[in-house]
Amino acid sequence: MPTILIVDDESIFRRGLEHMLAELSPDWTVSGTARDGVEALERMEACLPDVVITDIRMPRMDGIQLQSIIKKQYPRVRCIVMSGYSDFAYARESLKMGAKDYLMKPPEREELFGTLSKLKEEWLEESARRQESAEGDREEKQVRLQLRQHILSSLVAGTVQEEELELLDRVGLSFPYPSWTCCVVHLDRDSVTAGRYSLADPSLFALFISQFVQELIPPRMRGEVFIAGDSKVVALLNHEAGEPEHEEVVRLAKRVCHQIRTLSSLTVTIGVGGAAGDLESAARSFAEAEMALLYRLVQGGDRVLAYEATAGHAGRKAELPGSDWRLLEEAVLEGRTADAGAAARQWAEELFSRSADPGAIQQQVCKTVLHFYEAAVRRDCVQAWLGAKEVKQVLAELCSISSRTELTEAFGGILSRLAAVLSSRRADAAVHPVDGVLAYIREHYAEPITLSGAAEKVYLNPSYLSTLFKSRLGVSFIEYLTNLRVEEAKKRLLYSREKIASIAEASGFSNIRHFNRVFKSATGLTPLEFRKEHRGEDPL
């Protein structure tokens, strides 16, 4: 689907626009953000956006200059220009440069959605034209590569069809030796710093590993290496029959572990299946390699796990830890997000300490997720929790994890998300920013409130919110807040016997002297005089 690069020198507006786009349509993806035109150009190649939404006035390089360069260097990229300044000269210049629309900040949701809908139609039409004009041999090569990947995946999954085996020569697959062994190479995520993993495309790690494995396969073997996920690579090795050759496969796996660790500071864990006597039995070797890899949960990563060494190894099954379980359930169902994550990780660590059987550990983790899934169904919040995923997909993802650290983090993240959903069931309403601020003021008027804090809630900068607020209500932010506090103080003075100091604090005034001054300015009376005059009694 089409992608967007957001360019604006205000971080709060960038975040707000990302939030709005996520609400508007799942068809658009924000591929990156930039603070000005210079940074945007640096990120164009990496992001490869279909649309750039840019502000006009920015330091170093403004939106007009950015448009000019994009038009020359990236003619297929469309631009939408936004500005907080109602200046027709800018609009005219932007439209001259080919901008698809010129919108005022913050944009109206309907207006932005309408513009993006038109651009999506253009994007789809252009994509179709490019696809039709693609060269025939390029298409053939792509089909061949996809078919090759499909056949290899089907071989190890045990679903290959006879007619597909007849296509081996056509897709360049040749297996001259009588024996096959599968190795599954899995990146140890805990060997990659969070920053490094998030900054890079995760698939690049798998690509690096697959190329590395392919280069290390000795000439006396034939090996087909393919990527099976962001962190997983499969090597189908074809070799002579016999124990010595199978031992050579294990040695190859150990070389891969050692070389990757030495040259990249990454670590991998490799599961090695048993040897298969025919190609159709390669699926058994793959299943054994996957089974061996599960023992990374209890033996740790950065090692080779051969199926023969792990087969039959199982510890006692784990029981649900009593006190830890109660803490976890209470934290999640009460919506205490931070506590839920911590309790989930503590519970998982306890589970690991009670069992050496990875299958039992995964089973217990899945049973726990299902328990909370039932609670989410009762509270009608499954979609808010899991999004488009079904629970069986979540469970499958958990069962594919063979790292203790990764499983603990994934489990904690799942339950933290549920706790967050339960703690705030109110969906973000698509309201005018000022309406959102008014609701915030009415709820928190007794607390210290600032214009900057209110602006943060609606993703606007303070100066623009101030202008918007005055235009909408005819009074400034401070005047509205002060009037609201004074009205609240009047009610308390008339209908309660609270002391003046207590009323000042409950109405949001920092001290009684400030309260007296503001109240008299607004009403012409001090709080004591107001109470006496309107209640017709002596001051309390």
N, C-alpha and C positions, 0 to 999 in steps of 0.2 A: 504494500500500500504506500501512498505518497508520504513524503517526510517533510518536516519544517525545521528551519534554522531561525531561532529568535535572536534579534540583535537589538540591545537596548542598554544604555549605561546605568540604568537603575535596576539593581538586583530584585527589588520587591516587585517591579513590574514584570520582569522576566518570569519570576515564580508565579505571579498571578495569571499571566497569559498561559503558562503551561497548565495551570489548574483549570482555566476556562476551556482550553482546547481538549483536555481529557474529558471534561463534562460534555462538550458539544458533540463530539463524534469519535467513535473508535477507529474510524477509517484513516485518521491522520496520526502520525507519530512524530514527536519532537525529537529529532536526531541530535540536537546540540543547541547551545546558547553561546552568545558572545557579547562582550561589553561595548564594542565599538566596531567600526568598519575594518580596522587593521586586524583585530582578532578574528572577525568573521571570515576574512580572506584566508587566514591561516588555517581555519577549520573547514573550509569548503571541501577540500580534497578528502578529508577524513569523513565528514558527514555526508557528502554528496546529496544535499537536500534537493527536493523538487520545488520548494517554495521558500523564500526568505521573507520574514516579517521584520521590518526594520524601522527604528525611530529615525527622525530627521536630524535633530541636534544632538551630536555626540562628540566627545573629545577625539583628537588625532585624525579621525576620518569620519565625516558625517554621512548621512543616508544617501544624499545625492551623489557624492563621490563613489560610494559603495555600489550604487545602482549602475553607474557608468562602467565600472570595471566588470561587474557581473554580466552586463549586457555584452561586453566584448569577449570575455573569457569563458562564460558559462551561458551561452545564448538560450539553452533550454530551461534555465532556472527562472521561475516567475517571482516577481516581487510585489509585496503589499507594504505600503508605507503608512506608518502611524505617527501622529505627532500631537503633543499637547497644546500646540500653538495654532490658532485659527488663522493661518496665513495662506491666502490663495496663491501667492507667488510660489511657495513651496509645492503646493498641490499641482500647479500647472507644470512646474519643472519636473516633478516626479512622473506625472502622466506622460510628459514628453519623452522621458527616459524609458518608457514602456511599463510603468507600474500598472498592475492589474486593478488596483483600487487605492484610495487615499482615505484613511479612517482617522477619526479623532480618538485620542486616548482618554479614558479606557473605552474600547469599542463596545458598541451594543452587541449583545450576543446574536440577535437575529441577523444583524448586518454582517457580522463576521462569518456566521454560518452560511449565509447566502453567497458571499464571495468565495468561500472555500468549496462550496458545492459546485459552483461554476468551474473552478480550477480543477476539481477532481474529474469532472466530465472531460475537460481538455486533456488532462493527464492520461485518462483511460484511452481516449482517441489516439493520442500521440504514441502511447505504448503499443497499441494495436498496429499502428502504421510501422513502427520500428520492427515489431515482430514479423510483420509480413515481408519487410524488405531485407530480413536477415539472409545471409548467404546459405545456400543449400548444404555445402560441405560443413559449415560450422554447426548447422542443425544436426547433421548426421553424426558429427563428432560428439556433440552433447548427448544425443540419444545413445550412442555407443557407451559413453562414460556412465550414464545413468543405468543402462542395462547391465553393465559390468558390476556396478555397485549393488544393483538389485540381485543379481545372481549370487554374488559373494554373500550378501546378507541372507539370502534364502538358503544357501548351503549351510551356513552355521546355525540357522534357525530350524533346519530340517524341513523346510517347506518348498524346496526346489522341485520344479516339474521336469519331466523327461524332455519336453520340447525345449526347455531352457538349457538343459545340458548339451543339447545339440548346437547351441549358439556359442559355446566356449571359444572356439577358434575365431569366430567373427568378432568377439569383444577382446581378443588378445589374451585369453587365459589358457595356460598350458601347464599340465601336471605330469611330468615324465616319470616320477618315482612312485613306488607302491604304498607309501605310508604318509599319513597326514597328522599334524598336531596343531591344536589351536592355542594361541596365547592371547590373553586379554590384558592390555596395558592400561592402567588407570592412574591418572594424575592425582597425587596426594594434594588436595586443595589446601591443607594446612601448611604446605611447604611454600605457598605463594602468599605474599602479604596481601591484605585486603585491598590496599591502594593499587598495587600492581595488577591484581586480577580485575578490579573494576575499571581501570583505565584502558586495559587491552580488550580486544574482542576475544571472548573465551574460546572461540573456535580456533584461534591462532595457536593456542597451547596444544590442542589435539593435532593440528597440522604439523607443528614442530616435532611432536613425538612420532607421528606416522612417518615423516621423512627420515627421522633419526633411525627408527627401527629398520626401515627399508634399506638404508645404507649399510647397516651392520650385518645383514643376512649374508652368510658365507656363500661362495660360488657353488659349493656342492649341494646347496639347497635351493629350492624355488620357493619364494615367499610372496604372497599377496597381502598387502597391508591396506586396511581401509578404516575410515573414521566412523565410529558408531555413536558418537555423542560429543558434547563439548569437552568432556574429560576422559573419554574412553576410545581406545584404538584396538582393533582386532588384527592379529597376524595369523593367517592360515599358511602354515609351513608344510611344504611337500618335500619328503626326504626318503632315503633308503630305510628299509625295515630293520628292526633290531634294537636292542637296549642301548648299545653305544650311541646310535644316532639320536635316540630320545634324550639321552643324557647330554648330548651336544646341544639340543634345544634348550635344556635348562641352563647350560652354561651361557648360551646366547642371551637368554633372558637376564642373567646376572650381569653380563657385560652391558646390556642396555641400561639397567638400573645404575650401575657404577658410572658409566659415561655421561648419562643425563645429569646425575648429581654433580659430577666433576665439572662439566662444561657449562651448566646453566643455573646451578643452585636450586633447581627444582628436584623433586623426588617423585618416583612412580612406584606403584606396586603392581606386580605381574602375576596373574594366575595362569598356570600351565596345566592343560588337560592331558589325559592319557593319549597314546598313539592310536590312530584309527586305521584299519586295514583297507578301507575303500573310501571314495569321495563322499558317498552318501552317509557314511558314518562320521563325517567331520562334525556333524551337529552334536554328537555325543561328546567329542573332545571339547567343543565349545562350552557345553553345559557343565562339564567337569571343571573347566577353567573358571567359569563364573562362580561355581560352588567353592572352589579353592579361594577365590578372591574374597568371599564373604568373611573368611577368617582374619582379614585385615582388622575387623572389628575388635578382635580379642588379642591378636598378635602384633598389631601396629603396622605401619606402612613402611615404605622404602625397603622392600624385600621381594624375593620370589617365593610364591606359594604354589608348590606343585600338588596336584590333586592326590597323588599317591601318599604324600606325607600328611595330608589333612583329612583324608577319607576316614569316616568312622569316629572322628574326634568330636565329642560332644559333652558338654558339661551338664550340670543339673539345671533344670528349667527354673526361671526366676518367678518369684511371686511378687505381687504388688506390694511395695513397701507401705506400711500402714500410715504412719504420721506424715511421711513425705507426700503420699498420695492425697491425703486430706488437705494439706497445704496447697497442693497444686490445684485441686478441684475448686477450692474456695477462691483462690486468686483469679482463676480464669472466669468462673461464673459470676464473680462480683465485679469483673471488669477492671481489675488492677493490673494494668499492662506490664509494668516493670516487674512487679512481683510474680506475675504469671511466667514471664520468660525465665526469671531466675529459678523459680520453683520447678519448671520443666527441665531445665538443665541439671538441677540437683537430683531430680527424680531419675533422669537418664543415667547419670553417673552412678547412682545407687544400683540401678538395673545392671549396668556393666560389671559392677563389683560382685554381683550375685550369680552371674552366669558366664560360662566360657563358650556357650553355644550361640553363634551368630544368628542362626535361624530362630531360636527361642527369643532372642533380644528383638529382632525385627518383628516377630509375631506380637510380642507384648506392646511394642511401640504402636503398631497398627491397631491393636485392640483399644489402646488408649485414645488414639485419634478418633476411632469409630464411636467411642463413648461420648466424646465431646461433639461429634457430628450429630448424634441424636439430640443432644441438648440444643444445638444450633437449629435443628429442624423444629423443635418445639417452640423456639423463640423467633422462628421465621427470619433467620438472618444468614442462611447458608450462602446465598449469592453474594451478600456483602462480605462474607468471610473468604470464600473460595473463588469468587469471580466466575469466570467461564468454565473453570475446571469442575469435573465430577470428582466425588470423593475417591472413587476407585483409581483415578489418575494420580491423586495425591498419594495414595497408599503404594501404587506402583513406583512412584518416584522415591519414596522412602525405602522401599525394598531394593532399589537399585544402588543404594548408598552402602559402601563397604568400609567407610572410614568412621572411626569412633567420633572424631571431632566434628566431621560433617553431619553425621546423623544427629548428634546432640544439638548442633546449631539449627539444623533444619526442623527438628522436633520443637525446639524452643521458639523458633520463628513462627511456626504454624499456630501454636497455642497463644503466643503474644498477639498475633493478628486477631484471633477470635476474641481475646480479652478486650482489645481496642474497639472492636465492633460493638461488643456488649456495653462498653462504657459510654459510647456515644451513638445512640440509635438514630439520632436526628440526621437525616441526609442534608447535605449542603443545599440550601434553597437558592434558586436562581433569582435573587432579589437585587434591587438597585443598591449600590454601595452605601448610600446614605441611610437607606432603610436598615441595612446590616449594622451600621454604626449606631443608629438610634436604638436598636434592640440591645446592642452591647452596653450602651450608656444606661438604659433603663434597668438592666440586670446588675450593673456594677457601679451605679452612681455613688454608693457609700464608700467606695474604695478610691485610692489615688488613681485618677485616669488622666492620661495625656493624649494630645492630638497624635503624637507619633505612635503611641500604643494602639490607638483606635485605627489609624491608617494601616498598621501592620495586619490587622484582622481582615481587611478587605483588599489587601495587595495594592495599595496606592501609596504614593509619596505624600507626606503631610501637607505640603503647600497646595497640591492639587485637590486633596480632600477638603482643605479649608475653603477653597474657591467653590467646589462643588456643593459643600454644605451650605454656604451662605446663599448661593444661587437657588438652592432647593427650598430652604426654610426662611430666608430673609434675615437670619441672625447667624452670628458666628458660632463655632463649636463651643467656645468657652461660655458665651452668653446663654446658649441652650442648656449646657450642663449646669451653669449657675442657677438659672431659672428653675430647672427641675429640682435642684437641691433645696432651693427656697420654698417651692411648693410642698415638697415633702416635709420640710421643717414646719410650715404652717399647719399641716394636718396634725402633726405630733403635738404642736403647741395647743391646738384647739381640742383634740380628742384624747389626750393622754395626760398623765400627771408626772411625766418624766421631768427630770431636772434639765435646765437649759444646756448644761455641758454635755449631758448624754444625748440630747437632741442634736446638738452640733455635730457630735461624732457620728451618730447614726445617719445623718444627712450628708455626710461626706466632707464636712469642713475640718480643716486641719487643727484649728484651735478656736476657743470661744471668742477671743478678740476678733479674729478674722470673720467669724460667723456674725457677730454683732454688727460689724461694719458693713458687710455685704447685705445682711437682712435689712438694715435701716436704709441703705441706698435703694433697695428694691421696693420697700413698703412705706418708707417714711417714718417707721416706728422701730424701736428696739424690740427684740423678742419678748422681753418682759412686758413692754407697753402693749404689744400686739395681743398677747395672751389676756392681759387684763381688760383691754377694750372690747375684744370679741367674745370673751367668756363671761364678762361682767362680774369678775371676782378678783380677789387680791392675788398678787403674784405668788407663785408657789416657791 
